[in-house]
Amino acid sequence: MKLPSWLTPRPLVQRVHVELPPPNLNDNAADLDRLLRLLRKEGFAPLAVPPLYIPRWVRAVRAGDFKVTVHLGYNGLQWEILDVSPGRVTGSVLAFAADLGTTRLCFYLMDLTSGRLLERSSAANPQIPYGEDILTRILFAREQENLERLQSLLRQAFNQTMESMLERAGRSSAEVFALVIGGNTTMSHLFLSLDPSHICREPYIPAVNHFPFYHGEELRLAIHPRALVYLFPNVGSYFGGDLVAGIIASGMHLAEETSLLVDVGTNAEVVLGNRHWLIACAGAAGPALEGGVVERGMMASPGAVDRVRIDPETFHVDFHVIGEGKPRGLCGSGLIDLIAEMFMAGILTIQGKINTRCDSPRIDVSGDVPAFVVAFGNETADGRDLSVSEIDVGIFLKSKAAMFTILTVIMNKVGLSFNDLKRFYVAGTFGNTIDPAMAIRIGMLPDLPLDIYQGLQDTVGLGGMMLLMDRGLLAEVEAVCERITYIELNVNMELMNEFRGALFLPHTDPRLFPSVNIPERALV
């Protein structure tokens, strides 16, 4: 992951080596005052000093014979002394950026001295057994004991993963002076053991949107006790810090032209705008697009079919499996490909029904509902046919319709058409694996030239690393949050009206998708 060239190198944490003039009869300033005076002269002002650490740090001044190494962190309002060590401490200043995902946690170990990414790693979110979706976790967390349990699980996962990464890099937790985290509104609440119960109830109000800086010891994290811990702020109940980090990572908030950013996870979160204005919304479009609702759906991991092509004459299926082994299921990009290819082959009608008139052994009518066999039992990892039923298709079409409807509603709010967009960013794992041409074919993404679409890598990780390397982005984050107009779609009637038309392939209004040639077999 490359940091953008426009970034100004102003790390969130800085280390300085200072040599204090020893006290004498003509300069009787106290040891701490002497240190603070010099640091302020170096530009570290205003400057905060935590009282509990003063005894340790003034001893360090004397132990180093007035030569000390000071680590300082910037919290958006002022500098803080994070540590004072006798003598000259060498090596790199380390920091982590973390993507606090609902299903997966991703970590990035940064060297703030050089700006290099040293290591990346990920782990499954340990809260999944208590709810694969956010709503289930919110309900579980209504009891204080359960809320603390969820926080404890996250803390353990953070500590275990960060310690493993540091061990591989030959470094220690005492060298980590910052941690920047981006997560959706609920995940940020669960990380801090904040009550999330009002997020899912009208009028959908979080406990906190703008989080103060924490320190490593306050959250019992395996980093330096005084390390700064920053969580990207939320904008609304379903518009969290992960999307704010995505805005920063994409740079759309700096551009003159209008862009749209969509991040598909548990929800579809969307932001539209430019350097002058931003409007955002979020809605439930994600689970099926992640492969998490259809019967043989799965996350994008080894064994998942992530690409599908179907011969429209023979109905032969060619597919690719992550990890190159036998297939176990379909991830989101594979499901999109499959539906698009079935539609173009005439296996699916515009209503999303399986065309049983097609003569192929892959069309299975032996069960209660028709199904299409992607891979026969002798080709799969579990020996069972990998099929998609008409019910699966119906579930998927609701998610794709919700996705397109959310995009339509947000464009309508500002009186723009999709043709006014200069860039369409698709973030996260979904953005890296989706084929925009296939998504257009089924009416999930608008019918735009393919070069307008840009898949982004982990925008949360990138946004976090950018903030670690440029503390000036703290002010930009706050400015972005102030600029965003958030639309609450849970009470939006326009959404339901648009949704009905988007349930078809590609849409009830074919003028919206002029590049899609509907096969004759799909019209039955």
C-alpha positions in Angstrom: 0.0 0.0 0.0 1.6 3.3 -1.1 1.0 6.6 0.7 0.0 9.4 -1.7 2.7 11.8 -2.9 0.8 14.9 -1.7 1.0 13.8 2.0 3.1 16.1 4.2 5.6 14.1 6.4 4.5 15.3 9.9 4.3 12.1 12.0 1.7 11.9 14.8 4.6 10.9 17.1 8.0 12.5 17.1 11.2 11.6 18.9 13.7 14.3 19.8 17.1 14.1 21.5 17.8 17.0 23.8 20.8 18.1 25.8 19.7 20.4 28.7 22.1 23.0 30.2 22.9 21.7 33.7 21.5 23.8 36.5 23.8 26.4 38.2 23.5 29.3 40.6 22.6 31.6 37.7 19.9 29.2 36.3 18.0 27.5 39.0 15.1 26.2 36.9 13.8 22.9 38.1 14.6 19.7 36.1 11.1 19.4 34.6 10.9 23.1 33.9 14.2 23.0 32.2 13.0 20.2 29.9 9.7 21.8 29.1 11.4 25.1 28.3 13.6 23.5 25.7 10.9 21.5 24.2 8.7 24.5 23.8 11.6 26.3 22.1 11.7 23.4 19.7 8.1 24.1 18.7 6.3 21.6 20.9 3.7 23.9 22.3 1.2 23.8 23.8 2.6 20.9 25.7 0.8 18.6 28.3 2.5 16.6 31.0 0.7 13.8 32.8 1.4 14.3 36.5 1.7 10.5 37.3 4.8 10.2 35.1 6.7 13.2 36.4 8.7 11.3 39.1 9.9 8.8 36.5 10.8 11.4 33.9 12.7 13.8 36.2 14.7 10.8 37.3 15.5 10.1 33.7 16.8 13.6 33.3 19.3 13.1 36.1 20.1 9.5 35.0 21.0 10.8 31.6 23.1 13.7 33.0 20.6 16.1 31.4 20.8 14.3 28.0 17.5 12.6 27.3 15.3 11.2 24.5 11.7 12.4 24.5 8.8 10.9 22.6 6.0 13.4 21.9 2.5 12.8 20.4 0.1 15.3 19.0 -3.6 14.9 20.0 -5.1 17.4 17.7 -5.1 20.2 20.3 -1.6 20.0 21.9 1.5 17.9 22.2 1.8 15.4 25.0 5.0 13.9 26.4 4.7 10.2 25.9 8.0 9.1 27.4 11.4 10.4 28.6 14.4 8.2 28.5 18.0 8.9 29.7 20.6 9.2 27.0 20.1 8.7 23.3 17.5 6.1 22.2 18.0 5.0 18.6 16.0 2.9 16.2 12.5 3.5 14.7 9.3 4.9 16.2 6.6 2.3 15.6 2.9 2.6 15.2 -0.1 0.5 14.1 -3.1 1.3 11.9 -6.0 -1.1 12.3 -9.2 -1.8 10.4 -11.8 -2.8 13.0 -14.0 -4.8 10.7 -17.2 -6.6 11.6 -15.9 -9.9 10.2 -12.1 -9.3 10.0 -9.5 -7.3 11.8 -6.6 -6.0 9.7 -3.3 -4.6 11.1 -0.5 -2.5 9.6 2.8 -2.0 11.4 4.4 1.3 10.4 7.9 2.7 10.9 7.2 6.4 11.5 10.8 7.3 11.1 11.0 6.1 7.5 7.3 6.0 6.6 7.7 2.3 5.6 5.1 -0.4 6.1 6.9 -3.1 8.0 4.3 -5.8 8.3 0.6 -6.5 7.7 -1.6 -9.2 9.2 -5.3 -10.0 9.8 -7.4 -12.1 12.1 -11.0 -13.1 12.3 -13.2 -10.9 14.5 -13.6 -12.9 17.7 -17.1 -11.5 18.2 -18.6 -13.5 15.4 -19.8 -16.4 17.6 -22.0 -13.8 19.4 -23.5 -12.5 16.2 -22.4 -12.6 12.5 -24.3 -9.3 12.0 -24.1 -6.0 13.8 -27.7 -6.1 15.0 -27.3 -9.4 16.8 -24.2 -8.1 18.6 -26.0 -4.9 19.6 -28.8 -7.0 21.1 -26.3 -9.3 22.9 -24.5 -6.2 24.3 -27.6 -4.9 26.1 -26.3 -6.6 29.3 -23.2 -4.9 30.7 -21.4 -8.2 31.3 -21.9 -9.1 27.6 -20.7 -5.7 26.5 -17.5 -6.1 28.5 -17.1 -9.6 27.1 -17.2 -8.3 23.5 -14.7 -5.6 24.4 -12.4 -8.2 26.0 -12.5 -10.4 23.0 -11.4 -7.5 20.7 -8.7 -6.5 23.1 -7.3 -10.0 23.2 -7.3 -10.3 19.4 -5.6 -6.9 19.1 -2.9 -7.8 21.6 -2.2 -11.3 20.2 -2.0 -10.1 16.6 0.1 -7.0 17.4 2.5 -9.0 19.6 2.9 -11.7 16.8 3.7 -9.0 14.3 6.2 -7.3 16.5 7.9 -10.6 17.3 8.2 -11.4 13.5 9.7 -7.9 13.0 12.1 -8.4 16.0 10.6 -5.4 17.8 8.8 -4.9 21.2 5.5 -3.3 22.3 7.5 -0.6 24.2 8.5 0.8 20.8 4.9 1.3 19.6 3.8 4.9 20.4 0.5 5.2 18.4 -2.5 3.1 17.2 -5.0 4.5 14.7 -8.3 2.6 14.3 -11.2 2.8 11.9 -14.4 0.9 12.3 -18.1 1.3 11.8 -20.1 3.0 14.5 -21.1 -0.1 16.3 -17.6 -1.7 16.2 -16.1 1.4 17.6 -18.6 1.4 20.5 -17.9 -2.3 21.2 -14.1 -1.6 21.2 -14.5 1.0 23.9 -17.3 -0.8 25.8 -19.8 2.0 25.0 -23.5 1.2 25.0 -24.5 0.6 21.3 -28.2 -0.1 22.0 -29.6 3.3 20.6 -27.7 2.9 17.3 -30.4 0.6 15.9 -33.5 2.4 17.4 -35.1 5.5 16.1 -33.8 8.2 16.1 -30.6 6.2 15.7 -28.3 8.1 18.0 -24.8 6.7 19.0 -23.4 7.2 22.4 -20.3 9.0 21.0 -19.4 10.3 17.5 -16.1 12.0 18.2 -13.8 10.0 20.5 -11.1 11.6 22.6 -7.6 10.3 22.4 -6.9 7.3 24.6 -3.6 5.8 25.7 -2.5 2.3 25.5 -2.7 1.6 29.3 -6.3 2.9 29.5 -7.4 0.2 27.1 -5.0 -2.4 28.3 -3.4 -2.8 24.9 0.0 -4.4 24.3 1.7 -1.2 23.2 3.6 1.5 25.1 1.5 2.6 28.1 1.4 6.2 27.0 0.9 5.4 23.3 -1.8 7.5 21.6 -4.9 5.6 20.6 -7.1 7.4 18.0 -10.4 6.2 16.6 -11.7 7.8 13.4 -15.0 9.6 14.3 -18.5 8.6 13.3 -20.9 10.7 11.3 -24.1 8.7 12.0 -25.4 5.5 13.3 -24.5 3.6 10.1 -21.8 5.9 8.9 -18.7 5.2 10.9 -15.0 6.0 11.1 -14.2 3.4 8.5 -15.9 5.4 5.8 -14.4 8.7 7.2 -11.0 7.0 6.8 -12.0 6.0 3.3 -12.7 9.6 2.3 -9.3 10.6 3.5 -7.6 7.7 1.7 -9.4 8.4 -1.6 -8.6 12.1 -1.5 -12.1 12.9 -2.8 -12.5 15.6 -0.2 -9.7 17.5 -1.9 -10.9 17.2 -5.5 -12.7 19.8 -7.5 -14.7 17.2 -9.5 -17.5 15.1 -8.0 -16.8 11.5 -7.0 -18.6 8.7 -5.3 -17.2 6.3 -2.8 -19.0 3.1 -1.8 -17.8 0.6 0.8 -19.7 -2.7 0.9 -19.5 -4.7 4.1 -22.2 -5.5 6.5 -23.9 -2.4 5.1 -23.4 -0.4 1.9 -22.0 2.9 3.0 -21.9 5.7 0.4 -20.4 9.2 0.2 -20.8 11.6 -2.7 -19.1 15.0 -3.2 -16.0 17.0 -3.7 -13.9 19.6 -1.9 -16.9 21.9 -1.4 -19.6 19.5 -0.1 -20.1 15.9 0.9 -23.3 13.9 1.4 -23.5 10.4 2.8 -25.9 7.6 3.6 -25.8 3.9 4.5 -28.2 1.0 4.0 -28.4 -2.8 4.4 -27.1 -4.1 1.1 -24.0 -5.9 2.2 -24.5 -9.5 3.5 -25.6 -11.2 0.2 -23.0 -9.2 -1.7 -20.4 -10.6 0.7 -21.7 -14.1 0.0 -23.0 -14.3 3.5 -26.8 -14.9 2.9 -27.1 -17.4 0.1 -26.9 -21.1 1.1 -23.5 -21.7 -0.4 -22.2 -18.3 0.2 -18.9 -17.6 2.0 -16.3 -14.9 2.6 -13.5 -14.3 0.1 -11.1 -17.0 1.4 -9.5 -20.2 0.1 -12.2 -22.4 -1.4 -14.4 -19.6 -2.6 -15.3 -19.2 -6.2 -14.5 -15.6 -7.1 -14.9 -15.6 -10.9 -17.4 -17.3 -13.2 -17.9 -17.5 -16.9 -20.7 -19.4 -18.7 -20.8 -20.4 -22.4 -24.2 -19.1 -23.6 -24.5 -22.0 -26.1 -23.3 -25.0 -24.1 -23.9 -23.6 -20.6 -20.4 -24.9 -19.7 -19.1 -23.1 -16.5 -15.6 -22.0 -16.1 -14.7 -20.7 -12.6 -11.8 -19.7 -10.5 -11.3 -20.7 -6.9 -9.3 -18.7 -4.4 -6.3 -20.8 -3.4 -6.6 -22.9 -6.6 -8.2 -25.8 -4.7 -11.7 -27.4 -5.1 -14.6 -25.0 -4.5 -16.5 -24.9 -1.2 -18.8 -21.9 -1.9 -19.3 -18.6 -3.6 -17.9 -15.2 -2.4 -19.5 -11.9 -3.3 -17.6 -11.3 -6.5 -18.2 -14.9 -7.6 -21.9 -14.5 -6.9 -22.1 -11.3 -9.0 -20.3 -12.9 -11.9 -22.5 -16.0 -11.7 -25.8 -14.0 -11.7 -24.5 -11.8 -14.6 -23.4 -14.7 -16.6 -26.6 -16.7 -16.0 -28.6 -13.6 -17.1 -26.5 -13.2 -20.3 -26.9 -16.9 -21.1 -30.6 -16.7 -20.7 -30.6 -19.0 -17.7 -32.1 -16.3 -15.6 -35.1 -14.2 -16.7 -35.4 -10.5 -16.1 -37.5 -11.4 -13.1 -34.7 -13.4 -11.6 -36.4 -16.8 -12.3 -34.4 -19.8 -13.6 -35.5 -20.5 -17.2 -36.4 -24.2 -16.9 -36.9 -24.3 -20.7 -33.2 -24.3 -21.2 -31.9 -27.8 -21.9 -29.0 -28.5 -19.6 -28.1 -31.0 -16.9 -27.0 -28.0 -14.8 -30.6 -26.9 -14.4 -31.9 -28.9 -11.5 -35.6 -29.1 -11.1 -35.6 -32.1 -8.7 -36.1 -30.0 -5.6 -38.8 -27.7 -4.4 -37.3 -24.8 -6.4 -35.2 -24.8 -9.5 -31.4 -24.5 -9.1 -28.4 -24.0 -11.3 -25.3 -26.2 -10.7 -22.1 -24.3 -10.8 -19.9 -27.3 -10.0 -21.0 -30.9 -9.7 -20.2 -33.0 -6.7 -17.1 -34.7 -8.3 -15.6 -31.2 -8.7 -16.2 -29.8 -5.2 -14.4 -30.0 -1.9 -17.3 -31.6 0.0 -18.6 -33.9 -2.8 -21.9 -32.0 -3.0 -23.2 -30.0 -6.0 -22.4 -26.3 -5.7 -25.7 -24.9 -6.7 -27.6 -21.6 -6.6 -31.3 -21.9 -6.2 -34.0 -19.5 -7.4 -34.4 -18.5 -3.7 -30.7 -17.6 -3.5 -31.1 -15.5 -6.6 -34.1 -13.7 -5.1 -32.1 -12.9 -1.9 -29.2 -11.7 -4.0 -31.5 -9.5 -6.1 -32.8 -7.7 -3.0 -29.2 -6.9 -2.0 -28.3 -5.7 -5.5 -31.5 -3.7 -5.7 -30.8 -2.1 -2.3 -27.3 -1.2 -3.5 -28.5 0.5 -6.7 -31.3 2.2 -4.9 -29.0 3.7 -2.3 -26.8 5.1 -5.0 -29.8 6.5 -6.9 -31.3 8.1 -3.8 -28.1 9.9 -2.9 -27.6 11.2 -6.4 -31.2 12.4 -6.5 -30.7 14.3 -3.2 -28.3 16.7 -4.9 -29.9 16.8 -8.3 -27.1 15.0 -10.1 -27.1 12.1 -12.5 -24.5 9.3 -12.5 -23.0 10.8 -15.7 -21.9 13.8 -13.6 -19.4 11.6 -11.7 -15.7 11.8 -12.6 -14.7 8.9 -10.4 -16.5 6.0 -8.7 -14.4 4.5 -5.9 -15.3 1.0 -4.7 -13.5 0.2 -1.4 -12.5 -2.8 0.6 -12.2 -6.4 -0.4 -15.3 -6.0 -2.4 -13.7 -3.2 -4.4 -10.6 -5.3 -5.1 -12.5 -8.3 -6.4 -15.6 -7.0 -8.1 -15.7 -6.8 -11.9 -17.6 -3.5 -12.6 -18.7 -4.8 -16.0 -20.5 -7.7 -14.3 -22.1 -5.4 -11.7 -23.4 -3.1 -14.4 -24.8 -6.0 -16.4 -27.1 -7.0 -13.4 -28.0 -3.4 -12.5 -26.0 -3.2 -9.3 -23.7 -0.4 -10.4 -24.7 2.4 -12.8 -24.0 2.1 -16.5 -20.8 4.2 -16.7 -17.6 3.9 -18.6 -15.4 1.3 -16.9 -12.4 3.7 -16.5 -14.5 5.8 -14.1 -14.5 2.8 -11.6 -11.5 2.5 -9.3 -11.1 -0.3 -6.8 -9.3 0.8 -3.7 -7.4 -1.5 -1.3 -8.1 -1.4 2.4 -9.1 2.3 2.7 -9.3 2.1 6.5 -5.7 0.8 6.7 -4.5 3.4 4.2 -6.3 6.2 5.9 -4.9 5.2 9.2 -1.3 5.0 7.9 -1.8 8.4 6.3 -2.9 10.0 9.6 0.0 8.4 11.4 2.4 10.0 8.9 0.7 13.4 8.7 -0.8 14.7 11.9 -2.3 17.6 9.9 -5.0 15.1 8.7 -6.5 15.3 12.2 -7.9 18.7 11.3 -8.9 17.5 7.9 -10.9 14.6 9.4 -12.8 17.0 11.6 -13.4 19.3 8.7 -14.7 16.4 6.6 -17.1 15.3 9.4 -18.4 18.9 9.7 -18.9 19.1 5.9 -20.8 15.8 5.6 -24.6 15.9 5.4 -25.8 12.5 6.6 -29.1 11.1 5.3 -30.9 8.5 7.5 -32.3 6.0 5.0 -34.2 4.0 7.7 -36.9 6.6 7.4 -36.6 7.4 3.7 -39.7 6.6 1.6 -38.0 7.4 -1.7 -35.8 4.3 -1.0 -38.8 1.9 -1.1 -40.2 3.5 -4.3 -36.9 3.1 -6.2 -36.2 -0.3 -4.7 -39.1 -2.0 -6.6 -37.8 -1.2 -10.0 -34.3 -2.3 -9.1 -35.4 -5.8 -8.2 -35.3 -6.8 -11.9 -32.4 -7.6 -14.2 -31.0 -5.1 -14.8 -33.9 -2.8 -14.0 -37.5 -2.2 -15.0 -36.3 0.9 -16.9 -33.8 -0.5 -19.5 -32.9 3.1 -20.5 -30.8 3.2 -17.3 -28.6 0.5 -18.7 -28.1 1.1 -22.4 -25.0 -1.0 -22.7 -26.8 -4.2 -21.5 -28.2 -6.2 -24.3 -30.9 -8.4 -22.8 -30.9 -11.9 -24.4 -34.2 -13.1 -25.9 -34.3 -16.1 -23.6 -34.3 -13.8 -20.5 -37.6 -12.2 -21.7 -39.8 -15.3 -21.2 
